[in-house]
Amino acid sequence: MNKIGINIVIERERQDDKVIFMASSPDINVFAEGENIDEAKKNFLEGVKSHLEVFPEERESLIKNNDEYEMPILQKVFL
């Protein structure tokens, strides 16, 4: 089976007095959270595997788009 590359974005969020990390992707409709970056990434990968089991047809579109889409560079700027 072909390996696929998925771009992910991990953002730090504050929920009440707690900081969590949210992982998402512009490539696939999967979101996950964790108490740290590694946990958010691990949960995201588990979510992607489950998602592709339910929607196997999306794997083919991810393979086709793997070389066509380059993740944008994100940068924080101050004015």
PyMOL commands that set and color helices and strands:
alter all, ss='L'
color gray80, all
select helices_A, chain A and resi 37-54+57-65
alter helices_A, ss='H'
color red, helices_A
select strands_A, chain A and resi 9-15+18-24+32-34
alter strands_A, ss='S'
color yellow, strands_A
deselect
rebuild
show_as cartoon
